[in-house]
Amino acid sequence: MRLLLPPSETKRDGGNGAPLDLTRLAHPELTGLRRQLVDRVVALADDPDAMMRALRLGPRLASEVDRNRRLRETPTMPAIDRYTGVLFDALDAGSLDDASRSFAAETVVVHSALFGFVGALDPVPAYRLSHDSRVPGIALRRHWRSALAGRLTDDRGVTVDLRSEGYAELGPLPRRVDSVFVRIVSIGADGRRRALNHFNKQAKGRFTRALLESRPELASVDGLIDWAARKGFTLEVRDGSAVGPHELELVA
């Protein structure tokens, strides 16, 4: 099984790992693309105003420029611990037991705008870059799309995509029977289904934690749906909706 997570804009400071070493990240075939983008982002940080425009940051977030300027020098920590925000707070990776963290290392991929796909326990620094950031000389969609789509095509087994649509555009999921994009919805009093915003991320975090704690062996998407039902999640394909055969809805 492969579980794809979006990153978070917010990240913890600090860490006790050695500074960034791109060769220690999963998917070494991405190292060249990572190095190109890291070089460009670090150089851009020498011009704070240009960096602020590229990242679409207001004055209160000026410290993010320094994070990017020093991202090769600052300590690292496992990716799953670095990211904060609603999804990762609900996941609460720091409280997972060793077996669950080991399972995360085998199954979880976080989609970073800066590093592409990183493993859950890959050592990464604090940085700031989003899927819609404008880095002069590098269009992120063009930079990542082919390589990341190829990486997903090469994967075997069930792939569960919990990314936002913006990140999914940087590395499209292959249209295979064992690859599914999961949307989070709620059901109102009128019976209509609506997409969620804040609680979308919270539901993804809870769902991910349940998978890591349960550590199921899933041979198919049907197996994923059955597992979810046993754990109290409503995960389904709806007939007669915009949800296609490669998409599921998780009712939160």
C-alpha positions as CSV (number, residue, x, y, z in Angstrom):
1,M,0.0,0.0,0.0
2,R,1.1,3.6,-0.7
3,L,-0.5,6.5,1.1
4,L,0.0,9.9,-0.4
5,L,-0.3,12.9,1.9
6,P,-0.2,16.6,1.2
7,P,2.3,18.7,3.0
8,S,1.5,21.6,5.3
9,E,2.4,25.3,4.9
10,T,3.4,25.3,8.6
11,K,6.4,23.4,9.9
12,R,8.1,22.9,13.2
13,D,11.4,24.6,13.8
14,G,14.5,22.8,15.0
15,G,15.3,19.1,14.9
16,N,18.3,17.0,15.9
17,G,19.2,15.6,12.6
18,A,22.2,16.5,10.4
19,P,21.6,19.3,7.8
20,L,19.9,18.4,4.5
21,D,21.5,15.7,2.5
22,L,19.4,15.1,-0.6
23,T,21.0,11.6,-1.1
24,R,19.3,10.5,2.1
25,L,15.8,11.1,0.8
26,A,13.6,8.4,-0.6
27,H,13.2,8.1,-4.4
28,P,16.8,9.0,-5.3
29,E,15.8,9.3,-9.0
30,L,14.4,12.7,-8.0
31,T,17.7,14.0,-6.6
32,G,18.7,16.1,-9.6
33,L,15.3,17.8,-9.7
34,R,15.5,18.4,-6.0
35,R,18.9,20.0,-6.2
36,Q,17.9,22.3,-9.1
37,L,14.9,23.6,-7.1
38,V,16.8,23.9,-3.8
39,D,19.6,25.9,-5.5
40,R,17.0,28.2,-7.0
41,V,15.0,28.7,-3.8
42,V,18.1,29.4,-1.7
43,A,19.4,31.9,-4.2
44,L,16.0,33.6,-4.4
45,A,16.1,34.1,-0.6
46,D,19.0,36.5,-1.0
47,D,16.3,39.0,-2.3
48,P,13.7,39.0,0.5
49,D,11.2,41.1,-1.5
50,A,11.4,38.7,-4.5
51,M,11.0,35.7,-2.2
52,M,8.0,37.2,-0.4
53,R,6.4,37.8,-3.8
54,A,7.2,34.3,-5.0
55,L,5.7,32.7,-1.8
56,R,2.8,35.3,-1.6
57,L,3.7,36.1,1.9
58,G,2.7,39.1,4.0
59,P,5.0,41.0,6.4
60,R,4.2,38.8,9.4
61,L,5.7,35.8,7.6
62,A,9.0,37.4,6.6
63,S,10.8,34.8,8.8
64,E,10.0,32.2,6.1
65,V,12.6,33.9,3.9
66,D,15.3,33.2,6.4
67,R,14.2,29.6,6.6
68,N,14.7,29.2,2.9
69,R,18.0,31.0,2.9
70,R,19.3,28.6,5.6
71,L,17.6,25.4,4.6
72,R,20.9,23.6,3.7
73,E,22.3,24.5,7.1
74,T,19.5,24.0,9.7
75,P,18.8,20.7,11.5
76,T,16.5,18.1,10.0
77,M,13.8,15.9,11.5
78,P,11.5,13.2,10.0
79,A,9.1,14.7,7.5
80,I,6.0,13.3,9.4
81,D,7.1,15.2,12.5
82,R,8.2,18.4,10.6
83,Y,4.8,19.2,9.2
84,T,2.2,20.8,11.5
85,G,-1.4,22.1,10.8
86,V,-4.8,20.4,11.0
87,L,-4.0,17.2,9.2
88,F,-0.7,16.5,11.0
89,D,-2.1,17.6,14.4
90,A,-4.9,15.0,13.9
91,L,-2.3,12.4,12.8
92,D,-0.2,13.2,15.9
93,A,2.8,11.2,14.6
94,G,4.9,11.9,17.7
95,S,2.6,9.7,19.7
96,L,2.6,6.7,17.4
97,D,4.3,3.6,18.6
98,D,7.4,2.2,17.0
99,A,5.6,-0.4,14.9
100,S,3.2,2.3,13.5
101,R,6.1,4.6,12.6
102,S,7.9,1.7,10.9
103,F,4.8,1.0,8.9
104,A,4.6,4.7,8.0
105,A,8.2,4.5,6.8
106,E,7.1,1.7,4.4
107,T,3.9,3.2,3.2
108,V,3.5,7.0,3.7
109,V,4.7,9.5,1.1
110,V,4.4,13.2,1.7
111,H,4.3,15.3,-1.4
112,S,6.6,18.3,-0.9
113,A,6.6,21.2,-3.4
114,L,10.4,21.5,-2.8
115,F,11.5,17.9,-2.6
116,G,8.8,16.0,-4.6
117,F,7.9,12.7,-2.8
118,V,9.6,12.2,0.5
119,G,9.2,9.2,2.9
120,A,7.5,9.7,6.2
121,L,10.8,9.4,8.1
122,D,13.0,11.2,5.6
123,P,15.1,13.9,7.3
124,V,14.0,17.3,6.0
125,P,14.6,20.9,7.2
126,A,12.0,23.6,7.8
127,Y,11.3,25.5,4.5
128,R,8.5,27.3,2.8
129,L,7.3,26.5,-0.7
130,S,3.8,25.6,-2.0
131,H,2.4,24.0,-5.1
132,D,1.4,27.4,-6.4
133,S,4.6,29.3,-5.5
134,R,6.2,31.2,-8.4
135,V,9.9,30.4,-8.5
136,P,11.6,32.4,-11.2
137,G,13.0,30.1,-13.9
138,I,11.1,27.0,-12.7
139,A,7.5,26.3,-13.2
140,L,6.7,23.7,-10.5
141,R,4.1,21.9,-12.5
142,R,6.4,21.4,-15.4
143,H,9.4,20.7,-13.1
144,W,7.7,17.8,-11.2
145,R,4.7,16.5,-13.2
146,S,6.4,13.9,-15.5
147,A,8.9,12.5,-12.9
148,L,6.3,12.2,-10.1
149,A,3.6,10.7,-12.4
150,G,6.2,8.2,-13.5
151,R,7.1,7.3,-10.0
152,L,3.4,6.6,-9.2
153,T,3.0,4.5,-12.4
154,D,6.0,2.4,-11.3
155,D,4.4,1.7,-7.9
156,R,2.6,-1.6,-7.3
157,G,-0.2,-2.3,-4.9
158,V,-3.0,-0.1,-3.6
159,T,-2.3,3.6,-3.7
160,V,-4.5,5.9,-1.6
161,D,-4.2,9.6,-2.6
162,L,-5.2,12.0,0.2
163,R,-3.5,15.0,-1.5
164,S,-5.2,18.3,-2.3
165,E,-6.1,18.8,-6.0
166,G,-3.3,21.4,-6.3
167,Y,-0.6,18.8,-5.3
168,A,-2.3,16.1,-7.3
169,E,-1.8,18.3,-10.4
170,L,2.0,18.2,-9.8
171,G,2.1,14.4,-9.9
172,P,-1.1,12.9,-11.3
173,L,-2.3,9.5,-10.0
174,P,-2.2,6.8,-12.7
175,R,-5.7,5.5,-13.7
176,R,-5.4,2.0,-12.4
177,V,-7.9,-0.1,-10.6
178,D,-5.8,-0.1,-7.5
179,S,-5.2,3.7,-7.3
180,V,-7.8,6.0,-5.8
181,F,-8.2,9.7,-5.0
182,V,-10.1,10.3,-1.8
183,R,-12.4,13.2,-1.3
184,I,-13.8,14.2,2.1
185,V,-17.5,15.1,2.3
186,S,-20.2,15.7,4.8
187,I,-23.9,14.9,4.5
188,G,-26.2,17.7,5.5
189,A,-29.7,17.5,7.0
190,D,-31.1,17.7,3.5
191,G,-29.1,14.6,2.4
192,R,-26.8,16.5,0.1
193,R,-23.1,15.9,0.1
194,R,-20.7,18.8,0.5
195,A,-16.9,19.1,0.3
196,L,-15.3,20.1,3.6
197,N,-12.5,22.6,4.2
198,H,-11.0,22.6,7.7
199,F,-12.6,19.3,8.7
200,N,-11.3,17.8,5.4
201,K,-7.8,17.9,6.8
202,Q,-8.8,16.7,10.2
203,A,-10.6,13.7,8.7
204,K,-7.5,12.9,6.6
205,G,-5.3,12.9,9.7
206,R,-7.6,10.6,11.6
207,F,-7.9,8.3,8.7
208,T,-4.1,8.1,8.2
209,R,-3.5,7.5,11.9
210,A,-6.0,4.6,11.9
211,L,-4.3,3.0,8.9
212,L,-0.9,3.3,10.6
213,E,-2.1,1.9,13.9
214,S,-4.0,-0.9,12.2
215,R,-1.3,-1.7,9.6
216,P,-3.7,-3.7,7.3
217,E,-2.5,-5.8,4.4
218,L,-4.6,-4.5,1.5
219,A,-4.7,-6.3,-1.8
220,S,-7.4,-4.2,-3.5
221,V,-9.5,-1.0,-3.2
222,D,-12.4,-3.2,-2.1
223,G,-10.2,-4.4,0.8
224,L,-9.5,-0.8,1.7
225,I,-13.3,0.0,1.8
226,D,-13.9,-3.1,3.9
227,W,-11.1,-2.2,6.3
228,A,-12.5,1.4,6.6
229,A,-16.0,0.1,7.5
230,R,-14.6,-2.1,10.2
231,K,-12.8,0.9,11.7
232,G,-15.9,3.1,11.6
233,F,-15.2,5.1,8.5
234,T,-17.7,5.5,5.6
235,L,-15.6,5.2,2.5
236,E,-17.5,4.6,-0.7
237,V,-18.1,5.2,-4.4
238,R,-21.4,6.9,-5.2
239,D,-23.3,6.0,-8.3
240,G,-24.7,8.8,-10.4
241,S,-22.2,11.4,-9.1
242,A,-19.1,13.2,-10.3
243,V,-17.1,10.6,-8.4
244,G,-15.5,8.3,-10.9
245,P,-14.2,4.8,-10.6
246,H,-10.8,6.1,-9.5
247,E,-12.3,8.3,-6.7
248,L,-13.8,7.5,-3.3
249,E,-15.6,9.7,-0.8
250,L,-14.8,9.6,2.9
251,V,-17.8,10.8,4.8
252,A,-16.7,12.9,7.8
